[in-house]
Amino acid sequence: MEKLLTTIFVTFIISMQTSFLNCSAEPDQGNCSCAVFREDDSKQTDPIIVQSLQFEVTCNKDGAEICENLCIGLAQGAQDKAPAIICEKLNKQVDNLKVAVFTKSCGNDSPTWKYTGLKSPVPICCDMEGKETKCA
């Protein structure tokens, strides 16, 4: 029940932020993208998953914060399915993979990703066929 309430709350916050974004009169706007990287990929050059959101955020501190919150909300909403999605995407055997969520706004051509503070609480393991498996 608590998880359902959390999901509803996150959905509400995202919809409120989406409404705010669509009503914004500020001219400088850009994309919001979310990515999952290996926790040990210190240069954030090889994302496992990248998702560009369908709306724009303002290109300032507030927009970057909204983008970060949206990415965190998406990641938390998908946390039960995330290991299977990551294994399918990697399509190879992986042992004890730790991942972290990053965000980028107003600069999809920029190589800079910002760490959201969200990382996998437990390691992810995948078999040779890219299926999630229990870690040893």
N, C-alpha and C positions, 0 to 999 in steps of 0.2 A: 504494500500500500504506500509506503514511504517513497519507494522508487517511482510509482505512478504519479504521486504528488509532485515530486521533483521534476519529472518529465513535463508535466502540465505547466509548472512554474517556468521552466526554461523555455518552453514553447511560447508562453505568454510574453516573457521578456523579449524574446527574439522578434515576435510580431510587433511589440511596441517599438522596438528599435527600428524595425523595418519601416513602420509608419513614420517615425521621426526622420529617417533617411530620405524617404520619398517626398517629404514636405520641406526639406531643407532648401533654403534659397542661396546657400553658399555656392559660388561658381566652380571652385576647384574640387572636383570629385574624382575618385578613382576606384579601381577594383579592390576587393577584399579576397585574399586567398589564404587557405589553411593547408598545412602540410604535416605529414608524419615522417620523422627522420629517426634513424638509429640514434640512440642516446649518445653513443660514442663518435658520431659523425660531427666532430667539432667545427668543421667548416660549412656544414649544411649545404653540401653540393650535390647530394644524391638522395632526393626524397623518395620514400617508399610510396607515398600517396600524396597527391596534390589535388585540392578541390578549390576551384574559383567559384565564388558565390555569385548569384545572379543579379545583385544590385550593387550600387556604389556607395562608398562612404566619403565623408568630407576628408580632404587631405590636410589634416591637422591632428593635434594630440587627441581630441575627442573622437575623431574618426578612427584613429588607430586603436583606441581603447574599445570602441564599439566592435571593430573587426576582431580584436582579441577575444572579447566576450562571446561573440558569435561562434568563433572557432572552438572555444572551450565548451560552449553549449552543445555544438555538434558532436564533438569528441565524447563528451559525457553521455549524450543520448545514444551513441553507437558503441559504448564500451563493451557491451555483451557480445556484439558481433565483430568487434575490431580484430581480435586475434585471427579469426577465420578469414576475414577480408585481407589482412596483412599476409597470411600464409598463401592465400590464393594469388595475391599480387606478386609475391616473391617466387612462388612456384619452385621451391627447392628446400632441402633440409636445412633447418635453422635450429640452433640450440641456444636457449637462454637469451633471447633477444629482448632488449629493453628499448622502448621507443619513447619519443617525446613529441609534443605538439607545438608547432611554430605557426606564426602568422606573418602576413605581409600585406600592406595596403598602399595604394597610390604609387606603385612602382613595380609593376610586374616584370619589368626589364631589369630591375635592380637585383643583385644577388643576395641582398641582405634579408634574412629571415629573423624574426624576433621570437625568442623563447617565451611561451605563455606561462611557464611554471607547471604545466601539466605533463606528467610522464606515467608510463605504465606502472601499476603497483606491483605486478608480478611479471616474471619473464614469460616470453612467448616462445613456444617450440612448434616446429612444423616438420612433417615427414617429407620423404623424398618426392612425393607427389603434390606437395604444396597444400596439404591438409593439416589443420591444427591437431596437435597431439599433446598429451600430458608431458611436461618436462620431468626428466629423471632427477 
